[in-house]
């Protein structure tokens, strides 16, 4: 069985995103987004795709950078990590030993 996944390829860059590339990196659930010019790129199988944009009525930010109050977007996770040593939001949590039930982590 073949599964089709929707991909929105990002525009080409003359560099590879990564540490020191000049774009802000943000953990977004199970991957890292590179933010610039109002959008976010995420690596997907050797190429870069545009990442998700918040679908709340009052927001047009990318989910990795969304700071909506009362956000209802399914790919923006604003829950606060429940680990006693962490105070980050779940969408950006990178605790190695995380036990929070609402956090997902980048590889």
Rosetta silent file (secondary structure, phi, psi, omega in degrees, C-alpha in Angstrom):
SEQUENCE: XXXXXXXXXXXXXXXXXXXXXXXXXXXXXXXXXXXXXXXXXXXXXXXXXXXXXXXXXXXXXXXXXXXXXXXXXXXXXXXXXXXXXXXXXXXXXXXXXXXXXXXXXXX
SCORE:     score description
SCORE:     0.000 S_00000001
   1 L     0.000  134.844  179.363    0.000    0.000    0.000 S_00000001
   2 L  -103.189  136.052  177.894    1.338    3.440   -0.903 S_00000001
   3 L  -113.811  127.285  176.760    0.678    6.447    1.321 S_00000001
   4 L   -92.428  129.683  176.884    0.839    9.938   -0.159 S_00000001
   5 L  -114.106  132.896  179.926    2.117   12.644    2.163 S_00000001
   6 L   -73.109  127.936  177.485    1.594   16.287    1.289 S_00000001
   7 L  -123.108  137.335  173.280    4.898   18.147    0.929 S_00000001
   8 L  -117.354   93.759 -176.670    5.324   21.846    0.357 S_00000001
   9 E   -58.882  138.866  176.076    8.923   22.222   -0.815 S_00000001
  10 L   -79.661  159.255  177.446   10.771   25.257    0.521 S_00000001
  11 L   -64.827  155.621 -177.925   12.551   27.607   -1.824 S_00000001
  12 L   -71.104  144.302  175.292   16.149   26.714   -2.656 S_00000001
  13 L  -122.647  158.560  177.390   18.974   28.171   -0.540 S_00000001
  14 L   -91.607   20.682  176.344   22.658   28.359   -1.263 S_00000001
  15 L  -147.786  168.250  174.799   23.413   26.709    2.073 S_00000001
  16 L   -99.962  131.292  176.969   22.301   23.767    4.185 S_00000001
  17 L   -63.782  141.490  178.489   20.271   24.586    7.285 S_00000001
  18 L   164.652 -177.237  179.964   22.030   23.646   10.501 S_00000001
  19 L   -53.927  129.986  178.100   24.071   25.108   13.364 S_00000001
  20 L    81.936    7.768 -177.894   25.664   28.368   12.280 S_00000001
  21 L   -78.686  -11.877  179.702   23.616   28.759    9.067 S_00000001
  22 L    99.285   -5.624  177.015   22.298   32.140   10.195 S_00000001
  23 L  -108.367  141.726  178.816   18.676   31.108   10.699 S_00000001
  24 E   -65.670  131.584  176.980   17.102   30.638   14.118 S_00000001
  25 E   -99.105  134.035  176.885   16.522   26.963   14.931 S_00000001
  26 E  -131.487  131.690  172.034   13.437   26.011   16.953 S_00000001
  27 E   -67.770  134.363  177.831   12.405   22.607   18.191 S_00000001
  28 E  -136.535   88.787 -179.072    8.882   21.906   16.918 S_00000001
  29 L    67.306 -112.047 -174.056    7.596   18.636   18.300 S_00000001
  30 L  -100.922   15.187 -179.071    9.598   15.831   16.690 S_00000001
  31 E  -149.104  177.546  176.831   11.771   17.970   14.374 S_00000001
  32 E  -115.084  132.876  174.838   13.728   21.239   14.145 S_00000001
  33 E  -103.765  146.753  173.999   12.498   24.212   12.106 S_00000001
  34 E  -110.466  115.866 -172.898   14.758   26.925   10.701 S_00000001
  35 E   -92.940  134.730  170.503   12.966   30.292   10.869 S_00000001
  36 E  -169.971  149.189  175.365   13.444   33.159    8.429 S_00000001
  37 L    51.072   35.995  175.900   11.440   35.671    6.443 S_00000001
  38 L    80.543    8.833  177.028    8.181   34.732    8.195 S_00000001
  39 E  -141.071  175.476 -174.533    8.276   31.018    7.489 S_00000001
  40 E  -131.985  134.791  176.405    9.891   27.817    8.745 S_00000001
  41 E  -108.120  140.614  175.491   11.813   25.096    6.929 S_00000001
  42 E  -130.906  141.304  178.919   12.111   21.544    8.186 S_00000001
  43 E   -73.945  138.740  179.394   14.283   18.776    6.794 S_00000001
  44 E  -145.938   97.464  175.956   12.325   15.889    5.352 S_00000001
  45 L    64.716   36.296  176.891   14.203   13.017    3.747 S_00000001
  46 L    93.748   -3.976  173.779   17.124   15.085    2.468 S_00000001
  47 E  -129.709  171.985 -178.771   15.137   18.096    1.268 S_00000001
  48 E  -110.788  134.710  175.646   13.419   20.986    3.045 S_00000001
  49 E  -115.082  156.943  170.894    9.679   21.531    3.267 S_00000001
  50 E   -69.799  138.792  177.201    7.719   24.467    4.618 S_00000001
  51 L   -91.180  178.701 -171.729    6.472   23.666    8.111 S_00000001
  52 L   -72.106  151.311  175.761    2.986   24.350    9.437 S_00000001
  53 E  -111.666  141.014 -179.954    1.408   27.749   10.022 S_00000001
  54 L   -56.854  137.460 -178.832   -0.922   28.385   12.959 S_00000001
  55 L  -105.228   12.235  174.480   -4.572   28.053   11.963 S_00000001
  56 L   -64.608  151.898 -177.931   -6.052   30.169   14.777 S_00000001
  57 L   -61.466  -29.449 -175.274   -8.275   32.965   13.527 S_00000001
  58 L  -105.826   11.824 -173.695   -6.034   35.753   14.847 S_00000001
  59 L  -133.444  141.591  173.850   -2.601   34.317   14.024 S_00000001
  60 L  -131.122   22.336  179.772   -0.576   33.770   10.872 S_00000001
  61 L   -79.023  160.489  172.671    2.707   32.822   12.543 S_00000001
  62 E   -73.118  147.756 -174.603    4.524   29.539   11.926 S_00000001
  63 H   -58.981  -34.542 -179.098    3.686   26.969   14.606 S_00000001
  64 H   -66.064  -19.896 -178.296    7.277   26.750   15.854 S_00000001
  65 H  -118.962    4.379 -177.423    7.166   30.461   16.752 S_00000001
  66 L   -63.143  134.708  177.240    3.464   30.890   17.598 S_00000001
  67 L  -129.437   30.470 -179.765    2.773   32.742   20.841 S_00000001
  68 L   -59.825  138.537  168.645   -1.042   32.995   20.616 S_00000001
  69 L   -81.440  131.062  179.500   -2.931   33.317   23.886 S_00000001
  70 L    70.078   30.406 -177.315   -5.593   30.608   23.944 S_00000001
  71 L   -59.368  136.132  178.262   -4.199   28.911   20.837 S_00000001
  72 L  -117.600    7.262 -178.705   -6.377   26.116   19.460 S_00000001
  73 L   -66.883  133.450 -177.676   -4.152   25.065   16.544 S_00000001
  74 L   -70.477  -17.349  179.178   -3.527   21.281   16.567 S_00000001
  75 L  -106.443    2.792  170.185    0.168   21.614   15.623 S_00000001
  76 L  -101.756  119.610 -178.395    0.993   24.390   18.115 S_00000001
  77 L  -113.621   99.972 -177.239    1.538   22.818   21.535 S_00000001
  78 L   -96.518    6.631  175.770    1.608   25.523   24.222 S_00000001
  79 L   -59.061  149.505  176.845    1.283   23.180   27.204 S_00000001
  80 E   -91.840  134.801  178.569    4.055   23.695   29.772 S_00000001
  81 L   -53.840  136.845 -176.961    6.377   20.755   30.359 S_00000001
  82 L   -93.346    0.902  176.193    5.429   18.997   33.594 S_00000001
  83 L   -67.368  141.353 -176.562    8.976   17.843   34.476 S_00000001
  84 L   -66.822  -20.416 -178.373   10.125   19.446   37.726 S_00000001
  85 L  -101.770   11.441 -175.851   13.395   20.649   36.159 S_00000001
  86 L  -132.687  141.385  175.503   11.863   22.208   33.005 S_00000001
  87 L  -129.443   20.039  179.389    9.745   25.294   32.401 S_00000001
  88 L   -82.359  164.407  173.165    9.690   25.277   28.579 S_00000001
  89 E   -78.462  151.855 -174.853    6.553   24.795   26.497 S_00000001
  90 H   -57.522  -36.360 -179.016    6.024   21.216   25.312 S_00000001
  91 H   -61.833  -26.583 -176.430    6.457   22.125   21.655 S_00000001
  92 H  -114.900    6.782 -177.483   10.026   23.297   22.383 S_00000001
  93 L   -69.037  135.620  178.209   11.019   20.951   25.245 S_00000001
  94 L  -126.963   22.883  177.735   14.325   19.130   24.814 S_00000001
  95 L   -55.930  128.321  179.236   14.585   17.353   28.205 S_00000001
  96 L   -68.158  -37.754 -176.853   16.618   14.183   27.704 S_00000001
  97 L  -108.420   34.088 -174.120   14.763   12.370   30.494 S_00000001
  98 L   -61.922  136.233  176.139   11.343   13.961   29.944 S_00000001
  99 L  -119.251    7.685 -177.367    8.356   12.230   31.525 S_00000001
 100 L   -68.870  132.035 -177.495    5.745   14.834   30.549 S_00000001
 101 L   -74.168  -13.029 -178.086    2.712   13.222   28.846 S_00000001
 102 L  -109.676    2.538  178.750    2.151   16.123   26.402 S_00000001
 103 L   -89.207  144.592  168.514    5.730   16.683   25.166 S_00000001
 104 L  -127.643  152.372 -169.497    7.121   15.359   21.887 S_00000001
 105 L  -129.548  146.943  175.015   10.778   15.712   21.078 S_00000001
 106 L   -72.343  149.432  179.549   13.102   16.383   18.178 S_00000001
 107 L   -69.032    0.000    0.000   15.571   13.643   17.340 S_00000001
